[in-house]
Amino acid sequence: MATKSINAKSKRFDVRVPHQVAESVELLKSDGESTGQFVVTALENEIKRRQRKLAKEEPRG
């Protein structure tokens, strides 16, 4: 059992979110989906979106 916030496969984030965001997460999670799975998917999608945005902004030479 991991005792630290970082192990070989993951890092733990402890964050506070507004009540409205937390309520929306609970309403929109798929059946059987954990909050952690929902958050990881959302983070992965946001990372991809921002990477595409950065690539689009880079000047092509």
Summary of the structure (lengths in Angstrom):
residues: 61
radius of gyration: 15.9
end to end distance: 50.1
largest distance: 50.1
contacts: 83
relative contact order: 0.07
helix: 54%
strand: 3%
